[in-house]
Amino acid sequence: MVHAKSDEYDTFNNELFLKGFELVNIRDIDHLTLTVTDIARSLRFYHEVFDLPIVTFDGDRQAVLVGKQKINFQTTNQPHQPIAAKPTPGSADLCLIAKDNIDDIQHHLKSYFVDVIAGPVERTSAHGKLTSLYVRDPDNNLIEISNYH
């Protein structure tokens, strides 16, 4: 596979960018990893507030499932390698898609004492228009909870 030099990325032009490059057939996202200060607290938050099932893998590591993908959790002193260059709690911004009505979601969040910091607002996503609420998890990661129109 041919790799582009960094200056070739500065101005993205599909025709120029694709000329002479093999394409990688990326099909999906398997997981993402959030750096947190307390894995047990994060697991509890995502499981209880968002009703995401907890799974165990690699012996004793745990994550939450989001559809067919999972969210892994790590701390900055996590023993497994490699990790991100600057793993920082509170630096993530992700969007979770819900099937429920946005008003019901807002009521549910309030029942868990989770503050809605923005919304409901209309957004455009990878698959169309949606309505979103924004909250923060215990490490201040920005979590957008949305449903499609």
MODELLER restraints for C-alpha pairs under 7 A, 6 or more apart:
rsr = mdl.restraints
at = mdl.atoms
rsr.add(forms.Gaussian(group=physical.xy_distance, feature=features.Distance(at['CA:1:A'], at['CA:22:A']), mean=6.02, stdev=0.5))
rsr.add(forms.Gaussian(group=physical.xy_distance, feature=features.Distance(at['CA:2:A'], at['CA:21:A']), mean=5.84, stdev=0.5))
rsr.add(forms.Gaussian(group=physical.xy_distance, feature=features.Distance(at['CA:2:A'], at['CA:22:A']), mean=6.74, stdev=0.5))
rsr.add(forms.Gaussian(group=physical.xy_distance, feature=features.Distance(at['CA:29:A'], at['CA:69:A']), mean=6.79, stdev=0.5))
rsr.add(forms.Gaussian(group=physical.xy_distance, feature=features.Distance(at['CA:30:A'], at['CA:69:A']), mean=5.03, stdev=0.5))
rsr.add(forms.Gaussian(group=physical.xy_distance, feature=features.Distance(at['CA:30:A'], at['CA:70:A']), mean=6.68, stdev=0.5))
rsr.add(forms.Gaussian(group=physical.xy_distance, feature=features.Distance(at['CA:31:A'], at['CA:69:A']), mean=5.32, stdev=0.5))
rsr.add(forms.Gaussian(group=physical.xy_distance, feature=features.Distance(at['CA:31:A'], at['CA:70:A']), mean=4.71, stdev=0.5))
rsr.add(forms.Gaussian(group=physical.xy_distance, feature=features.Distance(at['CA:31:A'], at['CA:71:A']), mean=5.57, stdev=0.5))
rsr.add(forms.Gaussian(group=physical.xy_distance, feature=features.Distance(at['CA:31:A'], at['CA:72:A']), mean=6.90, stdev=0.5))
rsr.add(forms.Gaussian(group=physical.xy_distance, feature=features.Distance(at['CA:32:A'], at['CA:70:A']), mean=6.73, stdev=0.5))
rsr.add(forms.Gaussian(group=physical.xy_distance, feature=features.Distance(at['CA:32:A'], at['CA:71:A']), mean=5.18, stdev=0.5))
rsr.add(forms.Gaussian(group=physical.xy_distance, feature=features.Distance(at['CA:32:A'], at['CA:72:A']), mean=6.11, stdev=0.5))
rsr.add(forms.Gaussian(group=physical.xy_distance, feature=features.Distance(at['CA:33:A'], at['CA:71:A']), mean=5.69, stdev=0.5))
rsr.add(forms.Gaussian(group=physical.xy_distance, feature=features.Distance(at['CA:33:A'], at['CA:72:A']), mean=4.49, stdev=0.5))
rsr.add(forms.Gaussian(group=physical.xy_distance, feature=features.Distance(at['CA:33:A'], at['CA:73:A']), mean=5.46, stdev=0.5))
rsr.add(forms.Gaussian(group=physical.xy_distance, feature=features.Distance(at['CA:33:A'], at['CA:74:A']), mean=6.92, stdev=0.5))
rsr.add(forms.Gaussian(group=physical.xy_distance, feature=features.Distance(at['CA:34:A'], at['CA:72:A']), mean=6.23, stdev=0.5))
rsr.add(forms.Gaussian(group=physical.xy_distance, feature=features.Distance(at['CA:34:A'], at['CA:73:A']), mean=4.97, stdev=0.5))
rsr.add(forms.Gaussian(group=physical.xy_distance, feature=features.Distance(at['CA:34:A'], at['CA:74:A']), mean=6.30, stdev=0.5))
rsr.add(forms.Gaussian(group=physical.xy_distance, feature=features.Distance(at['CA:34:A'], at['CA:92:A']), mean=6.89, stdev=0.5))
rsr.add(forms.Gaussian(group=physical.xy_distance, feature=features.Distance(at['CA:35:A'], at['CA:73:A']), mean=5.88, stdev=0.5))
rsr.add(forms.Gaussian(group=physical.xy_distance, feature=features.Distance(at['CA:35:A'], at['CA:74:A']), mean=4.88, stdev=0.5))
rsr.add(forms.Gaussian(group=physical.xy_distance, feature=features.Distance(at['CA:35:A'], at['CA:75:A']), mean=5.30, stdev=0.5))
rsr.add(forms.Gaussian(group=physical.xy_distance, feature=features.Distance(at['CA:35:A'], at['CA:76:A']), mean=6.62, stdev=0.5))
rsr.add(forms.Gaussian(group=physical.xy_distance, feature=features.Distance(at['CA:35:A'], at['CA:87:A']), mean=5.87, stdev=0.5))
rsr.add(forms.Gaussian(group=physical.xy_distance, feature=features.Distance(at['CA:35:A'], at['CA:88:A']), mean=5.73, stdev=0.5))
rsr.add(forms.Gaussian(group=physical.xy_distance, feature=features.Distance(at['CA:35:A'], at['CA:89:A']), mean=4.85, stdev=0.5))
rsr.add(forms.Gaussian(group=physical.xy_distance, feature=features.Distance(at['CA:36:A'], at['CA:73:A']), mean=6.53, stdev=0.5))
rsr.add(forms.Gaussian(group=physical.xy_distance, feature=features.Distance(at['CA:36:A'], at['CA:74:A']), mean=5.99, stdev=0.5))
rsr.add(forms.Gaussian(group=physical.xy_distance, feature=features.Distance(at['CA:36:A'], at['CA:75:A']), mean=5.23, stdev=0.5))
rsr.add(forms.Gaussian(group=physical.xy_distance, feature=features.Distance(at['CA:36:A'], at['CA:89:A']), mean=4.67, stdev=0.5))
rsr.add(forms.Gaussian(group=physical.xy_distance, feature=features.Distance(at['CA:36:A'], at['CA:139:A']), mean=6.09, stdev=0.5))
rsr.add(forms.Gaussian(group=physical.xy_distance, feature=features.Distance(at['CA:37:A'], at['CA:75:A']), mean=5.69, stdev=0.5))
rsr.add(forms.Gaussian(group=physical.xy_distance, feature=features.Distance(at['CA:37:A'], at['CA:89:A']), mean=6.45, stdev=0.5))
rsr.add(forms.Gaussian(group=physical.xy_distance, feature=features.Distance(at['CA:37:A'], at['CA:139:A']), mean=6.88, stdev=0.5))
rsr.add(forms.Gaussian(group=physical.xy_distance, feature=features.Distance(at['CA:39:A'], at['CA:73:A']), mean=6.04, stdev=0.5))
rsr.add(forms.Gaussian(group=physical.xy_distance, feature=features.Distance(at['CA:39:A'], at['CA:74:A']), mean=6.64, stdev=0.5))
rsr.add(forms.Gaussian(group=physical.xy_distance, feature=features.Distance(at['CA:42:A'], at['CA:138:A']), mean=6.86, stdev=0.5))
rsr.add(forms.Gaussian(group=physical.xy_distance, feature=features.Distance(at['CA:43:A'], at['CA:63:A']), mean=6.99, stdev=0.5))
rsr.add(forms.Gaussian(group=physical.xy_distance, feature=features.Distance(at['CA:43:A'], at['CA:64:A']), mean=6.95, stdev=0.5))
rsr.add(forms.Gaussian(group=physical.xy_distance, feature=features.Distance(at['CA:46:A'], at['CA:52:A']), mean=6.07, stdev=0.5))
rsr.add(forms.Gaussian(group=physical.xy_distance, feature=features.Distance(at['CA:47:A'], at['CA:53:A']), mean=5.94, stdev=0.5))
rsr.add(forms.Gaussian(group=physical.xy_distance, feature=features.Distance(at['CA:47:A'], at['CA:54:A']), mean=6.64, stdev=0.5))
rsr.add(forms.Gaussian(group=physical.xy_distance, feature=features.Distance(at['CA:49:A'], at['CA:112:A']), mean=6.72, stdev=0.5))
rsr.add(forms.Gaussian(group=physical.xy_distance, feature=features.Distance(at['CA:52:A'], at['CA:64:A']), mean=5.76, stdev=0.5))
rsr.add(forms.Gaussian(group=physical.xy_distance, feature=features.Distance(at['CA:52:A'], at['CA:65:A']), mean=5.82, stdev=0.5))
rsr.add(forms.Gaussian(group=physical.xy_distance, feature=features.Distance(at['CA:52:A'], at['CA:66:A']), mean=6.42, stdev=0.5))
rsr.add(forms.Gaussian(group=physical.xy_distance, feature=features.Distance(at['CA:53:A'], at['CA:64:A']), mean=5.45, stdev=0.5))
rsr.add(forms.Gaussian(group=physical.xy_distance, feature=features.Distance(at['CA:53:A'], at['CA:65:A']), mean=5.57, stdev=0.5))
rsr.add(forms.Gaussian(group=physical.xy_distance, feature=features.Distance(at['CA:54:A'], at['CA:62:A']), mean=6.67, stdev=0.5))
rsr.add(forms.Gaussian(group=physical.xy_distance, feature=features.Distance(at['CA:54:A'], at['CA:63:A']), mean=5.67, stdev=0.5))
rsr.add(forms.Gaussian(group=physical.xy_distance, feature=features.Distance(at['CA:54:A'], at['CA:64:A']), mean=4.46, stdev=0.5))
rsr.add(forms.Gaussian(group=physical.xy_distance, feature=features.Distance(at['CA:54:A'], at['CA:65:A']), mean=6.48, stdev=0.5))
rsr.add(forms.Gaussian(group=physical.xy_distance, feature=features.Distance(at['CA:55:A'], at['CA:62:A']), mean=5.52, stdev=0.5))
rsr.add(forms.Gaussian(group=physical.xy_distance, feature=features.Distance(at['CA:55:A'], at['CA:63:A']), mean=5.42, stdev=0.5))
rsr.add(forms.Gaussian(group=physical.xy_distance, feature=features.Distance(at['CA:55:A'], at['CA:64:A']), mean=5.93, stdev=0.5))
rsr.add(forms.Gaussian(group=physical.xy_distance, feature=features.Distance(at['CA:56:A'], at['CA:62:A']), mean=4.38, stdev=0.5))
rsr.add(forms.Gaussian(group=physical.xy_distance, feature=features.Distance(at['CA:56:A'], at['CA:63:A']), mean=6.53, stdev=0.5))
rsr.add(forms.Gaussian(group=physical.xy_distance, feature=features.Distance(at['CA:62:A'], at['CA:72:A']), mean=6.96, stdev=0.5))
rsr.add(forms.Gaussian(group=physical.xy_distance, feature=features.Distance(at['CA:63:A'], at['CA:70:A']), mean=6.41, stdev=0.5))
rsr.add(forms.Gaussian(group=physical.xy_distance, feature=features.Distance(at['CA:63:A'], at['CA:71:A']), mean=5.55, stdev=0.5))
rsr.add(forms.Gaussian(group=physical.xy_distance, feature=features.Distance(at['CA:63:A'], at['CA:72:A']), mean=4.61, stdev=0.5))
rsr.add(forms.Gaussian(group=physical.xy_distance, feature=features.Distance(at['CA:63:A'], at['CA:73:A']), mean=6.39, stdev=0.5))
rsr.add(forms.Gaussian(group=physical.xy_distance, feature=features.Distance(at['CA:64:A'], at['CA:70:A']), mean=5.49, stdev=0.5))
rsr.add(forms.Gaussian(group=physical.xy_distance, feature=features.Distance(at['CA:64:A'], at['CA:71:A']), mean=5.34, stdev=0.5))
rsr.add(forms.Gaussian(group=physical.xy_distance, feature=features.Distance(at['CA:64:A'], at['CA:72:A']), mean=6.84, stdev=0.5))
rsr.add(forms.Gaussian(group=physical.xy_distance, feature=features.Distance(at['CA:65:A'], at['CA:71:A']), mean=6.41, stdev=0.5))
rsr.add(forms.Gaussian(group=physical.xy_distance, feature=features.Distance(at['CA:76:A'], at['CA:87:A']), mean=6.02, stdev=0.5))
rsr.add(forms.Gaussian(group=physical.xy_distance, feature=features.Distance(at['CA:89:A'], at['CA:139:A']), mean=5.79, stdev=0.5))
rsr.add(forms.Gaussian(group=physical.xy_distance, feature=features.Distance(at['CA:90:A'], at['CA:139:A']), mean=5.00, stdev=0.5))
rsr.add(forms.Gaussian(group=physical.xy_distance, feature=features.Distance(at['CA:90:A'], at['CA:140:A']), mean=4.54, stdev=0.5))
rsr.add(forms.Gaussian(group=physical.xy_distance, feature=features.Distance(at['CA:90:A'], at['CA:141:A']), mean=4.16, stdev=0.5))
rsr.add(forms.Gaussian(group=physical.xy_distance, feature=features.Distance(at['CA:91:A'], at['CA:141:A']), mean=5.79, stdev=0.5))
rsr.add(forms.Gaussian(group=physical.xy_distance, feature=features.Distance(at['CA:92:A'], at['CA:141:A']), mean=4.98, stdev=0.5))
rsr.add(forms.Gaussian(group=physical.xy_distance, feature=features.Distance(at['CA:92:A'], at['CA:142:A']), mean=6.21, stdev=0.5))
rsr.add(forms.Gaussian(group=physical.xy_distance, feature=features.Distance(at['CA:93:A'], at['CA:141:A']), mean=5.99, stdev=0.5))
rsr.add(forms.Gaussian(group=physical.xy_distance, feature=features.Distance(at['CA:93:A'], at['CA:142:A']), mean=4.62, stdev=0.5))
rsr.add(forms.Gaussian(group=physical.xy_distance, feature=features.Distance(at['CA:93:A'], at['CA:143:A']), mean=5.94, stdev=0.5))
rsr.add(forms.Gaussian(group=physical.xy_distance, feature=features.Distance(at['CA:94:A'], at['CA:142:A']), mean=6.51, stdev=0.5))
rsr.add(forms.Gaussian(group=physical.xy_distance, feature=features.Distance(at['CA:94:A'], at['CA:143:A']), mean=5.29, stdev=0.5))
rsr.add(forms.Gaussian(group=physical.xy_distance, feature=features.Distance(at['CA:94:A'], at['CA:144:A']), mean=6.11, stdev=0.5))
rsr.add(forms.Gaussian(group=physical.xy_distance, feature=features.Distance(at['CA:95:A'], at['CA:143:A']), mean=5.84, stdev=0.5))
rsr.add(forms.Gaussian(group=physical.xy_distance, feature=features.Distance(at['CA:95:A'], at['CA:144:A']), mean=4.40, stdev=0.5))
rsr.add(forms.Gaussian(group=physical.xy_distance, feature=features.Distance(at['CA:95:A'], at['CA:145:A']), mean=5.82, stdev=0.5))
rsr.add(forms.Gaussian(group=physical.xy_distance, feature=features.Distance(at['CA:96:A'], at['CA:144:A']), mean=6.06, stdev=0.5))
rsr.add(forms.Gaussian(group=physical.xy_distance, feature=features.Distance(at['CA:96:A'], at['CA:145:A']), mean=4.93, stdev=0.5))
rsr.add(forms.Gaussian(group=physical.xy_distance, feature=features.Distance(at['CA:96:A'], at['CA:146:A']), mean=6.21, stdev=0.5))
rsr.add(forms.Gaussian(group=physical.xy_distance, feature=features.Distance(at['CA:97:A'], at['CA:145:A']), mean=5.95, stdev=0.5))
rsr.add(forms.Gaussian(group=physical.xy_distance, feature=features.Distance(at['CA:97:A'], at['CA:146:A']), mean=4.91, stdev=0.5))
rsr.add(forms.Gaussian(group=physical.xy_distance, feature=features.Distance(at['CA:97:A'], at['CA:147:A']), mean=5.52, stdev=0.5))
rsr.add(forms.Gaussian(group=physical.xy_distance, feature=features.Distance(at['CA:98:A'], at['CA:145:A']), mean=6.68, stdev=0.5))
rsr.add(forms.Gaussian(group=physical.xy_distance, feature=features.Distance(at['CA:98:A'], at['CA:146:A']), mean=5.79, stdev=0.5))
rsr.add(forms.Gaussian(group=physical.xy_distance, feature=features.Distance(at['CA:98:A'], at['CA:147:A']), mean=5.20, stdev=0.5))
rsr.add(forms.Gaussian(group=physical.xy_distance, feature=features.Distance(at['CA:99:A'], at['CA:147:A']), mean=6.00, stdev=0.5))
rsr.add(forms.Gaussian(group=physical.xy_distance, feature=features.Distance(at['CA:102:A'], at['CA:147:A']), mean=6.95, stdev=0.5))
rsr.add(forms.Gaussian(group=physical.xy_distance, feature=features.Distance(at['CA:115:A'], at['CA:135:A']), mean=6.18, stdev=0.5))
rsr.add(forms.Gaussian(group=physical.xy_distance, feature=features.Distance(at['CA:116:A'], at['CA:133:A']), mean=6.54, stdev=0.5))
rsr.add(forms.Gaussian(group=physical.xy_distance, feature=features.Distance(at['CA:116:A'], at['CA:134:A']), mean=5.66, stdev=0.5))
rsr.add(forms.Gaussian(group=physical.xy_distance, feature=features.Distance(at['CA:116:A'], at['CA:135:A']), mean=4.94, stdev=0.5))
rsr.add(forms.Gaussian(group=physical.xy_distance, feature=features.Distance(at['CA:117:A'], at['CA:134:A']), mean=5.57, stdev=0.5))
rsr.add(forms.Gaussian(group=physical.xy_distance, feature=features.Distance(at['CA:117:A'], at['CA:135:A']), mean=5.53, stdev=0.5))
rsr.add(forms.Gaussian(group=physical.xy_distance, feature=features.Distance(at['CA:118:A'], at['CA:133:A']), mean=5.87, stdev=0.5))
rsr.add(forms.Gaussian(group=physical.xy_distance, feature=features.Distance(at['CA:118:A'], at['CA:134:A']), mean=5.08, stdev=0.5))
rsr.add(forms.Gaussian(group=physical.xy_distance, feature=features.Distance(at['CA:119:A'], at['CA:132:A']), mean=6.08, stdev=0.5))
rsr.add(forms.Gaussian(group=physical.xy_distance, feature=features.Distance(at['CA:119:A'], at['CA:133:A']), mean=4.53, stdev=0.5))
rsr.add(forms.Gaussian(group=physical.xy_distance, feature=features.Distance(at['CA:119:A'], at['CA:134:A']), mean=6.32, stdev=0.5))
rsr.add(forms.Gaussian(group=physical.xy_distance, feature=features.Distance(at['CA:120:A'], at['CA:131:A']), mean=6.20, stdev=0.5))
rsr.add(forms.Gaussian(group=physical.xy_distance, feature=features.Distance(at['CA:120:A'], at['CA:132:A']), mean=5.25, stdev=0.5))
rsr.add(forms.Gaussian(group=physical.xy_distance, feature=features.Distance(at['CA:120:A'], at['CA:133:A']), mean=4.94, stdev=0.5))
rsr.add(forms.Gaussian(group=physical.xy_distance, feature=features.Distance(at['CA:121:A'], at['CA:131:A']), mean=5.48, stdev=0.5))
rsr.add(forms.Gaussian(group=physical.xy_distance, feature=features.Distance(at['CA:121:A'], at['CA:132:A']), mean=5.30, stdev=0.5))
rsr.add(forms.Gaussian(group=physical.xy_distance, feature=features.Distance(at['CA:121:A'], at['CA:133:A']), mean=6.75, stdev=0.5))
rsr.add(forms.Gaussian(group=physical.xy_distance, feature=features.Distance(at['CA:122:A'], at['CA:130:A']), mean=5.80, stdev=0.5))
rsr.add(forms.Gaussian(group=physical.xy_distance, feature=features.Distance(at['CA:122:A'], at['CA:131:A']), mean=4.57, stdev=0.5))
rsr.add(forms.Gaussian(group=physical.xy_distance, feature=features.Distance(at['CA:122:A'], at['CA:132:A']), mean=6.31, stdev=0.5))
rsr.add(forms.Gaussian(group=physical.xy_distance, feature=features.Distance(at['CA:123:A'], at['CA:129:A']), mean=5.84, stdev=0.5))
rsr.add(forms.Gaussian(group=physical.xy_distance, feature=features.Distance(at['CA:123:A'], at['CA:130:A']), mean=5.33, stdev=0.5))
rsr.add(forms.Gaussian(group=physical.xy_distance, feature=features.Distance(at['CA:123:A'], at['CA:131:A']), mean=6.04, stdev=0.5))
rsr.add(forms.Gaussian(group=physical.xy_distance, feature=features.Distance(at['CA:123:A'], at['CA:132:A']), mean=6.84, stdev=0.5))
rsr.add(forms.Gaussian(group=physical.xy_distance, feature=features.Distance(at['CA:124:A'], at['CA:130:A']), mean=6.11, stdev=0.5))
rsr.add(forms.Gaussian(group=physical.xy_distance, feature=features.Distance(at['CA:129:A'], at['CA:148:A']), mean=5.98, stdev=0.5))
rsr.add(forms.Gaussian(group=physical.xy_distance, feature=features.Distance(at['CA:129:A'], at['CA:149:A']), mean=6.02, stdev=0.5))
rsr.add(forms.Gaussian(group=physical.xy_distance, feature=features.Distance(at['CA:130:A'], at['CA:146:A']), mean=6.19, stdev=0.5))
rsr.add(forms.Gaussian(group=physical.xy_distance, feature=features.Distance(at['CA:130:A'], at['CA:147:A']), mean=5.37, stdev=0.5))
rsr.add(forms.Gaussian(group=physical.xy_distance, feature=features.Distance(at['CA:130:A'], at['CA:148:A']), mean=4.21, stdev=0.5))
rsr.add(forms.Gaussian(group=physical.xy_distance, feature=features.Distance(at['CA:130:A'], at['CA:149:A']), mean=5.44, stdev=0.5))
rsr.add(forms.Gaussian(group=physical.xy_distance, feature=features.Distance(at['CA:131:A'], at['CA:146:A']), mean=5.38, stdev=0.5))
rsr.add(forms.Gaussian(group=physical.xy_distance, feature=features.Distance(at['CA:131:A'], at['CA:147:A']), mean=5.61, stdev=0.5))
rsr.add(forms.Gaussian(group=physical.xy_distance, feature=features.Distance(at['CA:131:A'], at['CA:148:A']), mean=6.54, stdev=0.5))
rsr.add(forms.Gaussian(group=physical.xy_distance, feature=features.Distance(at['CA:132:A'], at['CA:144:A']), mean=6.19, stdev=0.5))
rsr.add(forms.Gaussian(group=physical.xy_distance, feature=features.Distance(at['CA:132:A'], at['CA:145:A']), mean=5.47, stdev=0.5))
rsr.add(forms.Gaussian(group=physical.xy_distance, feature=features.Distance(at['CA:132:A'], at['CA:146:A']), mean=4.21, stdev=0.5))
rsr.add(forms.Gaussian(group=physical.xy_distance, feature=features.Distance(at['CA:132:A'], at['CA:147:A']), mean=6.79, stdev=0.5))
rsr.add(forms.Gaussian(group=physical.xy_distance, feature=features.Distance(at['CA:133:A'], at['CA:144:A']), mean=5.65, stdev=0.5))
rsr.add(forms.Gaussian(group=physical.xy_distance, feature=features.Distance(at['CA:133:A'], at['CA:145:A']), mean=5.24, stdev=0.5))
rsr.add(forms.Gaussian(group=physical.xy_distance, feature=features.Distance(at['CA:133:A'], at['CA:146:A']), mean=6.40, stdev=0.5))
rsr.add(forms.Gaussian(group=physical.xy_distance, feature=features.Distance(at['CA:134:A'], at['CA:142:A']), mean=6.87, stdev=0.5))
rsr.add(forms.Gaussian(group=physical.xy_distance, feature=features.Distance(at['CA:134:A'], at['CA:143:A']), mean=5.69, stdev=0.5))
rsr.add(forms.Gaussian(group=physical.xy_distance, feature=features.Distance(at['CA:134:A'], at['CA:144:A']), mean=4.51, stdev=0.5))
rsr.add(forms.Gaussian(group=physical.xy_distance, feature=features.Distance(at['CA:134:A'], at['CA:145:A']), mean=6.28, stdev=0.5))
rsr.add(forms.Gaussian(group=physical.xy_distance, feature=features.Distance(at['CA:135:A'], at['CA:142:A']), mean=6.07, stdev=0.5))
rsr.add(forms.Gaussian(group=physical.xy_distance, feature=features.Distance(at['CA:135:A'], at['CA:143:A']), mean=5.27, stdev=0.5))
rsr.add(forms.Gaussian(group=physical.xy_distance, feature=features.Distance(at['CA:135:A'], at['CA:144:A']), mean=6.48, stdev=0.5))
rsr.add(forms.Gaussian(group=physical.xy_distance, feature=features.Distance(at['CA:136:A'], at['CA:142:A']), mean=4.81, stdev=0.5))
rsr.add(forms.Gaussian(group=physical.xy_distance, feature=features.Distance(at['CA:136:A'], at['CA:143:A']), mean=5.64, stdev=0.5))
rsr.add(forms.Gaussian(group=physical.xy_distance, feature=features.Distance(at['CA:137:A'], at['CA:143:A']), mean=6.91, stdev=0.5))
